[in-house]
């Protein structure tokens, strides 16, 4: 699996909070993610549910697709909290 990750054209990492466990795991394997999103920075509260409302899924997908500058704007503009 590690070699597959190294050979990938790009890797998107979705972390649930600012601890960034997923990104740190990749860094330990010397793999740099192409995109990295921290869900709590998108106004989505950390929880242990296995199903998210569609608006939260859309928010994460948009963050992964958008350029970094656009992502910063989304984070600061989105003061509402999703998925509580």
Secondary structure, DSSP 8 states (H G I E B T S, - for coil): -HHHHHHSS--EEEESSTT-HHHHHHHHTT---SEEEEGGGGTB-----S---HHHHHHHHHHHHS-HHHHHHHHHH--S-B--
